[in-house]
Amino acid sequence: MTETHAHDDDGGGESTFTVIVAAVANLGIAVAKAVAGVISGSSAMLSEAAHSVADTVTELLLLTALKRSGKPADEEHPLGYGPERYIWAMLAAFATFVGGAVFSLYDGVHTLAVGEEPGDPLTSYVVLAVAFVLEGYSLRTGLKQARGAAARVKAPFKRYLRYTPDTAVKAVVLEDSAALVGLVLAAGGLLGGQLTGSGVWDGLASLLIGVLLLYVAWVLGRSNAELLIGRPLPRSARERIRAELLESEHIVAVLELTTLVQGPDEALVAAKVDFRDVSTAAEIEWACERAEQRLRAAFPAIGRVYLDPTPGPLNSPGP
């Protein structure tokens, strides 16, 4: 069995910057929304404040994920710490659910049941406008990174965002997109209350914000769960890996191929390979080495390759 490994973390700094931008923006926005919510008496504004607090906590957890997962492999963790980012990212999705969705849904139901007296919405409108600009800048930063990454792997943007193992950037893009939609909903609730004098519109806006955050939490939770359980490389990549292995004149068949995504820039490949019976031990060793080099050239994200020489079914010894 032969093995080679490498660590490629070129996108780590870019992901960290994207998350920091989002965290700073959300922290300031959360405070402003809370003040505006108290002044205006708007439940939708308070829900948006909870939304921004949840997003800030999420980004802090994502920063922890990026830092912890970047630690090099050691004796206790020979395959590295890459998957640890998905544990922290899962906690971030849970923070979005508890800190944002649950509060918004509760506040919306409470407002519809008890009612509220709309206050002066001017401060809230100003805060919403400033928040829209800041959230838009944060979203632009995340989209720029995501589009660049999608272009590098030659994948459509939507497909890349759905399947990317860089869940930190995915979280920023989804949460900032949800934040912009939430701001529009909050503004609609304020305007409806101002025009009708009823707090029903504000309560409905709060409920819709809660549903929106439930969706974001579910999408992020599902993505991280898939990666924690263990997700292979895409089918097209697996087919190309198999073809690259069969390029060797000494390899007759790939009996079993296993791939595992370990992080945004790291994947593991393990294969049971049937070599020609007439190949010498030296030829098999060099065939493995050259096969690993070809795989690494074709897929720079492949950090570890394990090839196990295995006799094929036709070569099995008799009874």
Secondary structure, DSSP 4 states (H G I P E B T S, - for coil): -EEEE----TTHHHHHHHHHHHHHHHHHHHHHHHHHHHHHT-HHHHHHHHHHHHHHHHHHHHHHHHHHHTSPP-SS-TT-STTHHHHHHHHHHHHIIIIIIIHHHHHHHHHHHH-------HHHHHHHHHHHHHHHHHHHHHHHHHHHHHHHTT--HHHHHHH-S-HHHHHHHHHHHHHHHHHHHHHHHHHHHHHH--SHHHHHHHHHHHHHHHHHHHHHHHHHHHHHH--PPPHHHHHHHHHHHHTSTTEEEEEEEEEEEEETTEEEEEEEEEEPTT--HHHHHHHHHHHHHHHHHH-TTEEEEEEEE---GGG----
